Amino acid sequence: MRYMAFKSLPLLSLFLLLSACAGSVTPPARYMLPSSPMISAPTQPQGTLQLRPPRLAHYLDVDGIVMQLNDITLNAAREHQWAESLGRQLERSLRSHLAQELTYIQVIRDDGNTPNALTLSLEVDQFQGRYDGVAIASGQWQLRGTNNELLALEGFTAETELDEDGYPALVRALGKSWHSVASQIANQIRQGDYF
């Protein structure tokens, strides 16, 4: 009987140790892209631009913030994650920035029920930190007319150097890169005189 008590003591200790470790797991830090103020829609817009949700490269459509470790290796962080899906954050941010830049048009989310609206869609190929201390956003956008005819097809790329090490600095730099992308698109839409 005494032998059984001593034999189960190491097992009990192991169980207590494992349960203590499981209880002390810290939740991942969660991040949002920096927000920009929403602009009220123009009272008499010259046109409507509807924005489709961006299509993300498969490796970006994850919870973890992606870091490029070298020229070929990518890592999605386990301890540093997006608080909301990256696609939704990019769409909301782009819509807000375009409304700030293109004050003469109404910028809305694509719901498929807006007649006479031009449609902007994006494919995001890169949205990550890079081993050389840069936050990069790149991909392609296209603008389609009311009859789905292709009006413009352009690539975009923006890089922002991190102010310091760490994920908060990376998220802020990614936000600046995305703002630069919005400015590029707005300038090209203005130059194309589509509205």
C-alpha positions as CSV (number, residue, x, y, z in Angstrom):
1,M,0.0,0.0,0.0
2,R,2.8,2.4,0.9
3,Y,4.5,1.5,-2.4
4,M,1.4,2.5,-4.4
5,A,1.4,6.0,-2.7
6,F,5.0,6.6,-3.6
7,K,4.5,5.3,-7.1
8,S,1.6,7.7,-7.8
9,L,3.4,10.7,-6.3
10,P,5.6,11.4,-9.4
11,L,2.6,11.1,-11.6
12,L,0.6,13.5,-9.4
13,S,3.5,15.9,-9.5
14,L,3.7,15.7,-13.3
15,F,0.0,16.4,-13.6
16,L,0.2,19.4,-11.3
17,L,3.2,20.8,-13.2
18,L,1.4,20.3,-16.6
19,S,-1.8,22.0,-15.4
20,A,0.2,24.9,-14.0
21,C,2.0,25.4,-17.3
22,A,-1.3,25.2,-19.2
23,G,-2.9,27.8,-16.9
24,S,0.0,30.2,-17.4
25,V,-0.2,30.5,-21.2
26,T,-0.5,34.1,-22.1
27,P,-2.9,35.0,-24.9
28,P,-1.5,36.5,-28.0
29,A,-1.2,40.2,-28.5
30,R,-3.8,41.5,-31.0
31,Y,-3.4,44.5,-33.3
32,M,-5.5,46.7,-35.5
33,L,-4.2,48.9,-38.3
34,P,-4.1,52.6,-37.3
35,S,-7.5,54.1,-37.9
36,S,-8.3,57.1,-40.0
37,P,-11.2,59.5,-39.5
38,M,-14.3,58.7,-41.5
39,I,-15.2,61.5,-43.9
40,S,-18.8,62.4,-44.5
41,A,-20.0,61.6,-48.0
42,P,-20.2,64.6,-50.5
43,T,-23.7,66.1,-50.7
44,Q,-23.7,66.1,-54.5
45,P,-21.1,63.5,-55.6
46,Q,-19.9,63.4,-59.2
47,G,-20.1,59.6,-59.1
48,T,-19.9,56.5,-56.9
49,L,-17.0,54.2,-56.4
50,Q,-17.8,50.8,-54.9
51,L,-14.9,48.9,-53.3
52,R,-14.8,45.1,-53.3
53,P,-13.2,43.3,-50.4
54,P,-9.5,42.9,-51.3
55,R,-8.3,39.4,-52.3
56,L,-5.3,38.4,-50.2
57,A,-2.5,36.0,-51.1
58,H,-3.3,32.8,-49.3
59,Y,-0.3,33.1,-46.8
60,L,-1.7,36.5,-45.7
61,D,-5.2,35.2,-44.9
62,V,-4.2,34.1,-41.4
63,D,-4.5,35.4,-37.9
64,G,-0.8,35.9,-37.3
65,I,1.1,39.0,-38.6
66,V,3.5,37.8,-41.3
67,M,7.2,38.5,-41.2
68,Q,9.5,37.7,-44.1
69,L,12.7,36.3,-42.5
70,N,14.8,36.2,-45.6
71,D,14.4,36.2,-49.4
72,I,12.3,32.9,-49.3
73,T,11.1,32.3,-45.7
74,L,7.9,33.6,-44.3
75,N,6.6,33.3,-40.8
76,A,3.1,34.0,-39.4
77,A,3.5,35.0,-35.7
78,R,1.6,33.0,-33.1
79,E,2.0,35.5,-30.3
80,H,1.2,38.6,-32.4
81,Q,-2.1,38.4,-34.3
82,W,-4.6,40.6,-36.1
83,A,-7.6,41.5,-33.9
84,E,-9.9,41.3,-36.9
85,S,-9.4,39.7,-40.3
86,L,-6.8,41.5,-42.3
87,G,-9.0,41.7,-45.4
88,R,-11.7,43.6,-43.5
89,Q,-9.2,46.0,-42.0
90,L,-7.6,46.7,-45.4
91,E,-11.0,47.3,-47.0
92,R,-12.2,49.7,-44.3
93,S,-8.9,51.6,-44.2
94,L,-8.8,51.9,-48.0
95,R,-12.4,53.1,-48.2
96,S,-11.7,55.8,-45.6
97,H,-8.4,57.0,-47.3
98,L,-10.0,57.1,-50.7
99,A,-12.9,59.1,-49.3
100,Q,-10.4,61.6,-47.9
101,E,-8.5,61.9,-51.2
102,L,-11.4,61.8,-53.6
103,T,-13.8,64.2,-51.9
104,Y,-15.9,64.7,-55.0
105,I,-17.1,61.0,-55.2
106,Q,-19.0,58.7,-52.9
107,V,-16.9,55.8,-51.8
108,I,-18.9,52.8,-50.6
109,R,-18.6,49.1,-49.9
110,D,-19.6,46.9,-52.9
111,D,-23.0,45.4,-52.1
112,G,-23.9,44.6,-55.7
113,N,-26.9,46.9,-55.7
114,T,-25.5,50.2,-56.8
115,P,-26.3,51.1,-60.4
116,N,-24.0,53.4,-62.3
117,A,-21.1,52.9,-59.9
118,L,-17.5,52.1,-60.9
119,T,-16.0,49.1,-59.1
120,L,-12.5,49.0,-57.6
121,S,-11.0,45.6,-56.8
122,L,-7.6,44.7,-55.4
123,E,-5.3,41.7,-55.1
124,V,-2.8,42.0,-52.3
125,D,0.3,40.0,-52.9
126,Q,2.4,41.3,-50.0
127,F,1.5,42.9,-46.7
128,Q,4.3,42.0,-44.3
129,G,7.4,43.0,-42.4
130,R,10.7,42.3,-44.1
131,Y,14.0,41.2,-42.6
132,D,15.6,44.6,-43.7
133,G,13.3,46.6,-41.4
134,V,10.7,47.5,-44.0
135,A,6.9,47.1,-44.0
136,I,5.8,46.3,-47.6
137,A,2.4,46.3,-49.3
138,S,2.2,45.3,-53.0
139,G,-0.3,43.9,-55.4
140,Q,-2.6,45.0,-58.2
141,W,-5.8,47.0,-58.6
142,Q,-8.4,47.3,-61.3
143,L,-11.2,49.7,-62.0
144,R,-14.2,48.5,-63.9
145,G,-17.0,50.6,-65.4
146,T,-20.8,50.2,-65.1
147,N,-20.9,47.5,-67.8
148,N,-18.0,45.7,-66.2
149,E,-15.6,47.0,-68.8
150,L,-11.9,47.3,-67.7
151,L,-11.0,51.0,-67.3
152,A,-7.7,50.6,-65.5
153,L,-5.3,47.9,-64.4
154,E,-2.3,48.9,-62.3
155,G,0.2,47.5,-59.9
156,F,1.0,49.1,-56.6
157,T,3.9,48.9,-54.1
158,A,4.7,50.9,-51.0
159,E,7.5,50.4,-48.4
160,T,7.9,52.1,-45.1
161,E,10.9,51.8,-42.8
162,L,10.1,50.8,-39.2
163,D,10.9,53.5,-36.6
164,E,12.0,50.8,-34.1
165,D,11.9,47.1,-33.5
166,G,8.8,45.2,-32.5
167,Y,5.3,44.3,-33.7
168,P,3.6,47.6,-32.7
169,A,6.1,49.5,-34.9
170,L,5.6,47.0,-37.7
171,V,1.8,47.4,-37.6
172,R,2.1,51.2,-37.7
173,A,4.5,51.0,-40.6
174,L,2.2,48.6,-42.5
175,G,-0.6,51.2,-41.9
176,K,1.6,53.9,-43.5
177,S,2.4,51.7,-46.4
178,W,-1.3,51.0,-47.0
179,H,-2.1,54.7,-46.8
180,S,0.5,55.2,-49.5
181,V,-1.2,52.6,-51.6
182,A,-4.5,54.5,-51.2
183,S,-2.8,57.7,-52.3
184,Q,-1.3,56.0,-55.4
185,I,-4.7,54.6,-56.4
186,A,-6.5,58.0,-55.8
187,N,-3.9,59.8,-57.9
188,Q,-4.3,57.4,-60.8
189,I,-8.1,57.6,-60.6
190,R,-7.9,61.4,-60.6
191,Q,-5.5,61.4,-63.6
192,G,-7.8,59.0,-65.5
193,D,-10.7,61.4,-65.1
194,Y,-13.2,58.5,-64.7
195,F,-15.8,60.6,-63.0
